[in-house]
Amino acid sequence: MILFAGTAKLFQTSQKPVEVQLLALGDSVTLGDMTVSVTALRDIADRTLVDVTMVGVAEAQAMDGWKILASGEVSDPVMLPVGAGTECTLTKLTETLTCTVAFPVSEGTRTIAYIRAGEQRQWATAP
C-alpha cells in the first residue's frame, strides 16, 4: 500500500510543470546564508569567464556550486588562466568577494547556475 501511495505521489508531482526563474545579470539572490550575483560573462580563446559576487558565509570555497549550461551540456568550473580575472578563493561573512569563475569555452545560449543549501538559481546571459 505504501509503495502504491509513493508511486501515485511521484506521478502527481511529475505532471506539474516546473517553473524556472531566470535571473538577469546583476541580480542578487540568497541561497541558504550566501548572497550571490552573476555580474558579467565574457569569452577568451579557451575559456568562458563569469564574474560573480558572493557574501554571507565565512570560509566557504567560492568555486563550489557554480555550473554553466551551454549547448545542452552542463560543465563545472575549470582553472582560471593567469591574468584572466580575480581568482575565487574563500568567501567571507560580511565582506563581498568579487571574483571570476572560468568554464570550458562555450557557445550559443548560456545559463549560469549556482547551487547551495539544496537550492538552485540560474542567470540568463542573453537578453
C-alpha positions in Angstrom: 0.0 0.0 0.0 2.8 2.4 0.9 4.6 1.6 -2.4 1.4 2.4 -4.3 0.9 5.7 -2.5 4.5 6.7 -3.2 4.2 5.9 -6.8 1.0 7.8 -7.1 2.6 10.9 -5.4 5.6 10.7 -7.8 3.2 10.6 -10.8 1.3 13.6 -9.5 4.4 15.7 -9.0 5.9 14.7 -12.3 2.8 16.0 -14.1 3.1 19.5 -12.6 5.0 22.0 -14.8 8.3 23.1 -13.3 8.8 26.9 -13.2 12.4 28.0 -13.6 13.0 31.7 -12.9 15.9 33.1 -14.9 17.6 36.0 -13.2 19.3 38.8 -15.2 22.9 39.6 -15.0 23.4 41.8 -11.9 20.5 40.3 -10.0 21.4 39.1 -6.5 19.8 36.2 -4.7 20.3 34.5 -1.3 20.6 30.7 -1.1 20.9 29.5 2.5 23.1 32.2 4.1 25.0 33.0 0.9 24.1 36.0 -1.3 25.4 35.7 -4.8 25.2 37.5 -8.1 26.5 37.0 -11.7 27.6 40.3 -13.0 29.2 39.6 -16.4 30.2 36.9 -18.9 32.9 37.1 -21.5 34.9 34.8 -23.7 38.6 34.4 -24.2 40.4 32.0 -26.5 39.9 28.9 -24.4 37.6 29.8 -21.6 34.2 31.3 -20.8 34.7 33.7 -17.9 31.9 34.6 -15.4 32.3 37.4 -12.9 30.4 36.8 -9.7 29.9 38.3 -6.2 29.4 36.3 -3.0 28.9 37.2 0.7 27.3 35.8 3.8 29.3 32.7 4.7 32.8 32.6 6.3 35.4 30.4 4.7 33.3 28.7 2.0 35.1 27.6 -1.2 33.8 30.2 -3.7 34.1 27.9 -6.7 31.8 25.3 -5.2 28.3 25.2 -6.6 28.8 27.1 -9.9 27.8 25.4 -13.2 27.3 26.5 -16.8 24.7 25.1 -19.2 25.6 25.6 -22.9 24.6 23.6 -26.0 22.7 21.1 -23.9 25.7 20.3 -21.7 26.4 21.2 -18.0 30.0 22.0 -17.1 31.9 22.5 -13.9 34.4 25.3 -13.4 38.0 24.9 -14.7 41.3 26.6 -13.8 41.3 30.4 -14.3 44.1 31.4 -16.6 46.7 33.7 -15.1 45.8 37.3 -15.6 42.2 36.5 -16.8 40.5 37.7 -13.7 40.4 37.6 -9.9 40.7 34.1 -8.5 37.8 32.8 -6.4 39.1 31.9 -3.0 37.3 31.7 0.3 34.1 33.7 1.0 33.7 36.0 4.0 30.8 36.6 6.3 30.5 40.4 5.8 32.9 41.3 3.0 31.8 40.8 -0.6 34.1 38.6 -2.7 34.2 39.6 -6.3 35.9 37.0 -8.5 35.9 35.2 -11.9 34.8 31.7 -12.4 36.2 30.0 -15.6 34.4 27.4 -17.6 35.3 25.5 -20.7 34.8 27.7 -23.8 31.2 27.6 -24.8 28.9 28.9 -27.5 25.2 29.6 -28.0 22.8 30.5 -25.3 24.4 30.0 -21.9 22.9 29.8 -18.5 24.9 30.2 -15.3 23.7 28.2 -12.2 24.6 28.3 -8.6 23.6 25.5 -6.2 23.7 25.8 -2.4 21.7 24.6 0.6 19.5 22.4 -1.6 18.5 25.4 -3.8 19.5 26.4 -7.3 19.2 29.7 -9.1 20.0 30.5 -12.7 21.1 33.6 -14.6 20.3 34.2 -18.3 23.3 35.6 -20.2 21.4 36.7 -23.3 18.5 39.2 -23.4 
